[in-house]
C-alpha cells in the first residue's frame, strides 16, 4: 500500500522526472542505439553495424586531430581560467578603491553571448588593422593572421575562452572568500604567517569545495564551447582548431551521417565520464567540507 507521503511526493516529482526522462535518459539511450546502426538514407532503413563506426573512428585522421586539439584546449583553459579567476577574486575581495567597478569589469565578459565575444575578438585578431597586430607592428612583428595560421589559431581561441570563463568562475571564488571567518586569517597573522602562507595554509584549503565545483564546470565548458569555433575558424585552418563537439556538429548536420555522429558523441560522453570518475573518486575524498 502506498503511504500518504508517497502519494504526495510522486505528483510533485513527476514534472522533474518527465523532463529528466525526455531530455536526458531518452537522448542518451537513443544515441547509444544510433551509434550501433548505420545512418538511414531515404527509404533505406538503418542497419546494424555494431562497432563499425568505432573502427572507422580509429582510422579517422580528423577525429584524432580533434581529440588531441580538445585535450590541449582543456589542459590549458581549465587551470588558466581557474587560476585567473582566483587571482581576480582575491583582488576584488581586498579593500581597493573602485572595487565595485573592478568587479563589474571582470564579470562583464560572462554576460556577453559567445558569438558576440567572438566578433569582438575578431577585430583584435584581424591582420594589419587589428589591435594586436598593430601593437606587434610597433616592434616590427606585424602582418600576423593569428586565426589563419595553424600554429597560432588554437591558442587564439584558448585566449578567448579563458577571458570569457574567468569572470564567471571569479563569482564563485568571491562568494567562497567572503564566507571565510576573518578570525582564522587574524589568527594566522598573529602566528606570523605572511600573505603567501595564509593563502597556502588557510585560504586554499577552505576553498577546495568551491574549487571542485568550478573544476567540474570548467571541464564541461572545455568540451562544450564551440560557438567561437563556428564564428571564427570553422575548425580550420587545416583542422588546427577542430574540437570534438564541433566535429560532431559537422558530421551530423553538414555531412548528415547521424550514426557516425552518435558514435563520436558516445566517445565524448565516455571521456567526460572518465574525468568525472577521477574528480569524484579521487579529489572529493581529499576535500574537507565545513
C-alpha positions as CSV (number, residue, x, y, z in Angstrom):
1,X,0.0,0.0,0.0
2,X,1.3,3.4,-1.0
3,X,1.9,5.7,2.0
4,X,0.4,9.1,2.3
5,X,3.8,10.8,1.9
6,X,4.5,8.8,-1.3
7,X,1.1,9.9,-2.8
8,X,2.0,13.5,-2.1
9,X,5.6,13.2,-3.3
10,X,5.1,11.5,-6.6
11,X,2.9,14.2,-8.2
12,X,5.5,16.8,-7.0
13,X,8.3,14.8,-8.5
14,X,6.5,13.9,-11.7
15,X,7.3,17.1,-13.7
16,X,11.1,16.9,-12.9
17,X,11.0,13.1,-13.7
18,X,9.3,13.7,-17.0
19,X,11.9,16.3,-18.0
20,X,14.7,14.1,-16.9
21,X,13.4,11.1,-18.9
22,X,12.6,13.2,-22.1
23,X,15.7,15.3,-22.2
24,X,18.4,13.1,-20.5
25,X,17.7,9.4,-20.4
26,X,15.9,9.0,-23.7
27,X,18.5,11.0,-25.7
28,X,21.3,9.1,-24.1
29,X,19.8,5.7,-24.9
30,X,18.8,6.8,-28.4
31,X,22.4,8.0,-29.0
32,X,23.8,4.6,-27.9
33,X,21.4,2.8,-30.2
34,X,22.2,5.1,-33.2
35,X,25.9,4.6,-32.6
36,X,25.5,0.9,-33.4
37,X,23.5,1.5,-36.5
38,X,24.1,3.0,-39.9
39,X,22.6,6.3,-41.0
40,X,19.2,5.8,-42.7
41,X,19.1,7.2,-46.2
42,X,15.8,7.8,-47.9
43,X,13.9,4.6,-48.0
44,X,16.9,2.6,-46.8
45,X,16.4,2.0,-43.0
46,X,19.2,2.0,-40.5
47,X,21.2,-1.3,-40.4
48,X,23.1,-2.9,-37.5
49,X,26.8,-2.1,-37.8
50,X,27.9,-2.9,-34.3
51,X,31.3,-1.4,-33.7
52,X,31.8,-0.4,-37.3
53,X,31.6,3.3,-36.5
54,X,34.2,3.0,-33.8
55,X,36.5,1.1,-36.2
56,X,36.1,3.9,-38.7
57,X,36.9,6.4,-35.9
58,X,40.2,4.7,-35.2
59,X,41.3,5.4,-38.8
60,X,39.8,8.9,-39.0
61,X,42.6,11.5,-39.0
62,X,40.2,14.4,-38.4
63,X,38.9,12.7,-35.3
64,X,42.4,12.1,-34.0
65,X,43.3,15.7,-34.6
66,X,40.1,17.0,-33.0
67,X,40.7,14.7,-30.0
68,X,44.3,16.0,-29.5
69,X,43.2,19.6,-30.0
70,X,40.4,19.2,-27.4
71,X,42.9,17.7,-24.9
72,X,45.3,20.6,-25.4
73,X,42.4,23.1,-25.3
74,X,41.1,21.6,-22.0
75,X,44.6,21.2,-20.4
76,X,45.2,24.9,-20.9
77,X,41.9,26.6,-20.3
78,X,40.9,24.7,-17.2
79,X,43.9,25.7,-15.0
80,X,44.3,29.1,-16.7
81,X,40.7,30.2,-16.2
82,X,40.6,28.9,-12.7
83,X,43.9,30.5,-11.7
84,X,42.9,33.8,-13.2
85,X,39.5,33.6,-11.6
86,X,41.1,33.0,-8.1
87,X,43.5,35.9,-8.7
88,X,40.7,38.3,-9.7
89,X,38.6,37.1,-6.7
90,X,41.4,37.8,-4.3
91,X,41.9,41.2,-5.8
92,X,38.3,42.3,-5.7
93,X,37.9,40.9,-2.2
94,X,40.6,43.1,-0.9
95,X,40.0,46.7,0.2
96,X,40.8,48.6,-3.0
97,X,39.4,51.7,-4.5
98,X,36.7,51.3,-7.1
99,X,36.1,47.7,-6.1
100,X,32.6,47.6,-7.4
101,X,33.7,48.9,-10.9
102,X,36.6,46.3,-10.9
103,X,34.1,43.5,-10.1
104,X,31.8,44.7,-12.9
105,X,34.7,44.9,-15.4
106,X,35.8,41.4,-14.5
107,X,32.3,39.9,-14.7
108,X,31.2,41.7,-18.0
109,X,32.6,39.1,-20.4
110,X,30.5,36.5,-18.7
111,X,27.2,38.2,-19.6
112,X,28.1,38.5,-23.3
113,X,27.0,35.8,-25.7
114,X,29.9,33.8,-27.1
115,X,29.1,34.8,-30.6
116,X,29.4,38.5,-29.6
117,X,32.6,37.7,-27.8
118,X,34.0,36.0,-30.9
119,X,33.1,39.0,-33.1
120,X,34.8,41.4,-30.6
121,X,38.0,39.3,-30.6
122,X,37.8,39.1,-34.4
123,X,38.8,42.8,-34.5
124,X,41.6,42.2,-32.1
125,X,43.0,39.3,-34.2
126,X,42.4,40.8,-37.6
127,X,45.7,41.1,-39.6
128,X,47.2,44.5,-40.3
129,X,44.4,46.6,-38.8
130,X,43.6,44.5,-35.7
131,X,44.7,45.9,-32.3
132,X,47.1,43.0,-31.5
133,X,48.7,43.2,-34.9
134,X,49.1,47.0,-34.7
135,X,50.8,46.7,-31.4
136,X,53.1,44.0,-32.8
137,X,53.8,46.2,-35.8
138,X,55.3,48.8,-33.5
139,X,58.2,46.4,-32.9
140,X,58.4,45.1,-36.4
141,X,56.3,41.9,-35.9
142,X,53.1,42.9,-37.7
143,X,51.3,41.2,-40.6
144,X,50.2,38.2,-38.5
145,X,47.0,36.3,-39.2
146,X,46.6,34.7,-35.8
147,X,43.4,32.9,-36.7
148,X,44.7,31.9,-40.1
149,X,47.9,30.2,-39.1
150,X,47.8,26.6,-37.8
151,X,50.4,27.3,-35.2
152,X,48.5,30.1,-33.5
153,X,44.8,29.6,-34.3
154,X,44.1,27.2,-31.4
155,X,45.9,29.4,-28.9
156,X,44.0,32.4,-30.1
157,X,40.7,30.5,-29.3
158,X,42.1,29.5,-25.9
159,X,42.7,33.2,-25.0
160,X,39.1,34.0,-25.9
161,X,37.8,31.1,-23.8
162,X,39.9,32.0,-20.7
163,X,38.8,35.6,-21.0
164,X,35.2,34.5,-21.2
165,X,35.2,32.0,-18.3
166,X,37.5,33.6,-15.7
167,X,34.9,36.2,-14.7
168,X,32.2,33.6,-14.3
169,X,34.4,31.4,-12.0
170,X,35.5,34.6,-10.1
171,X,32.0,35.0,-8.8
172,X,32.1,31.6,-7.1
173,X,35.5,32.2,-5.6
174,X,34.5,35.6,-4.4
175,X,31.4,34.2,-2.6
176,X,33.6,31.5,-1.0
177,X,36.2,34.0,0.1
178,X,33.6,36.1,1.8
179,X,32.5,33.0,3.8
180,X,35.9,32.5,5.4
181,X,35.8,33.7,9.0
182,X,38.1,36.7,9.5
183,X,39.2,35.2,12.8
184,X,41.1,32.4,11.0
185,X,43.1,34.9,9.0
186,X,43.7,37.1,12.0
187,X,44.9,34.1,14.0
188,X,47.3,33.1,11.2
189,X,48.6,36.6,11.0
190,X,49.3,36.6,14.8
191,X,51.2,33.3,14.4
192,X,53.5,35.1,12.0
193,X,52.1,33.8,8.7
194,X,52.7,36.1,5.7
195,X,50.3,36.6,2.8
196,X,51.7,33.6,0.8
197,X,51.4,31.3,3.9
198,X,47.9,32.5,4.7
199,X,46.9,31.8,1.1
200,X,48.5,28.3,1.0
201,X,47.7,27.1,4.5
202,X,44.3,28.8,5.2
203,X,42.5,30.2,2.2
204,X,43.2,27.5,-0.5
205,X,42.2,24.5,1.8
206,X,38.9,26.3,2.7
207,X,38.3,27.0,-1.0
208,X,38.6,23.4,-2.1
209,X,34.9,22.5,-2.2
210,X,34.4,25.6,-4.4
211,X,37.4,24.6,-6.5
212,X,36.0,21.2,-7.1
213,X,32.7,22.7,-8.2
214,X,34.5,25.2,-10.5
215,X,36.7,22.4,-11.9
216,X,33.6,20.3,-12.9
217,X,32.1,23.3,-14.7
218,X,35.5,24.1,-16.3
219,X,35.7,20.6,-17.7
220,X,32.2,20.8,-19.1
221,X,32.9,24.1,-20.7
222,X,36.2,22.8,-22.2
223,X,34.3,20.2,-24.1
224,X,31.1,22.2,-24.7
225,X,32.1,25.5,-26.1
226,X,32.1,25.6,-29.9
227,X,30.3,28.9,-30.7
228,X,33.6,30.8,-31.2
229,X,34.9,27.9,-33.4
230,X,31.9,28.2,-35.6
231,X,32.1,32.0,-35.7
232,X,35.8,32.4,-36.2
233,X,37.5,29.4,-37.8
234,X,35.0,26.6,-38.5
235,X,37.7,24.1,-37.4
236,X,40.4,25.5,-39.7
237,X,43.0,26.2,-40.8
238,X,43.8,22.6,-41.7
239,X,41.7,21.3,-38.8
240,X,44.1,23.0,-36.3
241,X,41.1,24.3,-34.3
242,X,38.8,21.3,-34.8
243,X,37.3,20.3,-31.5
244,X,35.3,17.2,-30.7
245,X,31.9,18.8,-30.4
246,X,32.4,20.9,-33.5
247,X,33.4,17.8,-35.4
248,X,30.2,16.0,-34.1
249,X,28.2,19.0,-35.3
250,X,29.8,18.9,-38.8
251,X,29.3,15.2,-39.2
252,X,25.7,15.3,-38.1
253,X,24.5,18.4,-39.8
254,X,26.9,19.1,-42.6
255,X,27.6,15.5,-43.8
256,X,24.3,14.1,-42.4
257,X,25.9,11.0,-41.0
258,X,24.0,10.7,-37.8
259,X,25.2,7.2,-37.0
260,X,28.8,8.2,-37.0
261,X,28.0,11.4,-35.1
262,X,26.3,9.3,-32.4
263,X,29.4,7.2,-32.1
264,X,31.5,10.3,-31.7
265,X,29.1,11.5,-29.1
266,X,29.5,8.2,-27.2
267,X,33.3,8.7,-27.2
268,X,32.9,12.3,-25.9
269,X,30.5,11.1,-23.2
270,X,33.0,8.4,-22.2
271,X,35.8,10.9,-21.9
272,X,33.6,13.2,-19.6
273,X,32.5,10.1,-17.6
274,X,36.2,9.1,-17.0
275,X,37.1,12.7,-15.9
276,X,34.0,12.8,-13.6
277,X,35.1,9.5,-12.1
278,X,38.5,10.9,-11.3
279,X,37.1,14.1,-9.9
280,X,34.6,12.5,-7.6
281,X,36.6,9.3,-6.8
282,X,39.9,10.9,-6.1
283,X,39.6,14.7,-5.5
284,X,36.4,14.6,-3.5
285,X,37.9,12.3,-0.8
286,X,40.7,14.9,-0.2
287,X,38.3,17.8,0.4
288,X,37.2,18.9,3.8
289,X,33.6,20.2,3.9
290,X,32.8,22.5,6.7
